[in-house]
């Protein structure tokens, strides 16, 4: 069996590992009086390919935590993460500008 076939055959193991990481992160969210921004970010990362609707839910929570922290770099990053979904769904050509660098048209 080739590498890809083996990977596909054992994909359920990767899913189980991912779900264990997600459960671990979710248990941390139950703790009070701690900054949850990083945990929301980790959950977003875990869910991004696995379940994008859940990823977006944690991106929104990350944005709320960033707003509460008054940290402008966190707020900017969270806003970019949340706006990615809208760009991809509603403006496919606009989403390309997030991932590619285009040279500006300069007329001399």
VMD Tcl script that draws the C-alpha trace (Angstrom):
set ca {
  {0.00 0.00 0.00}
  {1.34 3.43 -0.90}
  {1.78 6.30 1.57}
  {-1.43 8.09 0.61}
  {-3.51 4.92 0.86}
  {-2.09 4.20 4.30}
  {-2.76 7.78 5.39}
  {-6.38 7.58 4.23}
  {-6.86 4.20 5.86}
  {-5.61 5.54 9.20}
  {-7.32 8.93 8.97}
  {-9.72 8.05 11.78}
  {-6.72 8.01 14.14}
  {-5.87 11.57 13.18}
  {-9.48 12.56 13.77}
  {-9.40 10.99 17.23}
  {-6.17 12.84 18.08}
  {-7.66 16.12 16.90}
  {-10.84 15.58 18.93}
  {-8.77 14.87 22.04}
  {-6.91 18.17 21.55}
  {-10.21 19.98 21.04}
  {-11.71 18.44 24.20}
  {-8.62 19.42 26.17}
  {-8.85 23.02 24.97}
  {-12.57 23.16 25.67}
  {-11.99 22.01 29.24}
  {-9.63 24.95 29.73}
  {-12.38 27.31 28.58}
  {-14.41 26.33 31.64}
  {-11.82 27.99 33.89}
  {-12.73 31.49 34.97}
  {-10.55 34.57 35.33}
  {-8.04 33.63 32.67}
  {-7.42 35.23 29.30}
  {-9.14 32.93 26.79}
  {-7.88 34.61 23.61}
  {-5.08 32.08 23.03}
  {-7.41 29.15 23.71}
  {-9.95 30.47 21.22}
  {-7.14 30.89 18.70}
  {-5.99 27.30 19.25}
  {-9.54 26.01 18.87}
  {-9.93 28.03 15.69}
  {-6.72 26.45 14.35}
  {-7.83 22.94 15.32}
  {-11.23 23.34 13.68}
  {-10.17 25.33 10.59}
  {-9.89 22.39 8.16}
  {-11.85 19.93 10.26}
  {-15.11 21.91 10.76}
  {-15.07 25.49 9.48}
  {-18.38 26.50 11.09}
  {-16.97 25.66 14.52}
  {-13.72 27.40 13.60}
  {-15.64 30.54 12.76}
  {-17.53 30.36 16.08}
  {-14.22 30.37 17.95}
  {-12.87 33.13 15.72}
  {-15.82 35.30 16.78}
  {-15.16 34.46 20.45}
  {-11.49 35.28 19.87}
  {-12.57 38.65 18.47}
  {-14.70 39.33 21.56}
  {-11.80 38.42 23.86}
  {-9.48 40.68 21.86}
  {-11.90 43.58 22.19}
  {-12.14 43.04 25.94}
  {-8.34 43.03 26.26}
  {-7.88 46.38 24.49}
  {-4.86 44.90 22.70}
  {-4.82 46.41 19.22}
  {-2.64 43.69 17.67}
  {-5.00 40.98 18.94}
  {-8.00 42.95 17.71}
  {-6.49 43.36 14.26}
  {-5.57 39.69 13.96}
  {-8.99 38.51 15.17}
  {-10.71 40.85 12.72}
  {-8.64 39.46 9.83}
  {-9.47 35.88 10.83}
  {-13.19 36.64 11.04}
  {-13.29 38.59 7.80}
  {-11.66 35.72 5.90}
  {-14.90 33.76 5.92}
  {-16.88 36.64 4.47}
  {-14.30 37.30 1.79}
  {-14.14 33.67 0.75}
  {-17.92 33.23 0.71}
  {-18.97 36.52 -0.81}
  {-15.97 37.96 -2.63}
  {-13.75 35.17 -3.98}
  {-11.57 37.59 -5.93}
  {-11.07 39.76 -2.84}
  {-9.87 36.79 -0.80}
  {-6.96 36.38 -3.16}
  {-5.50 39.65 -1.93}
  {-5.14 38.17 1.55}
  {-2.87 35.41 0.33}
  {-1.10 36.82 -2.70}
  {1.02 39.86 -3.13}
  {0.24 41.78 -6.25}
  {2.57 44.40 -7.58}
  {0.84 47.77 -7.84}
  {0.31 49.23 -11.27}
  {2.53 52.26 -11.43}
  {2.41 54.53 -14.42}
  {5.53 56.56 -15.06}
}
mol new
graphics top color blue
foreach p $ca { graphics top sphere $p radius 0.5 }
foreach p [lrange $ca 0 end-1] q [lrange $ca 1 end] { graphics top cylinder $p $q radius 0.2 }
display resetview
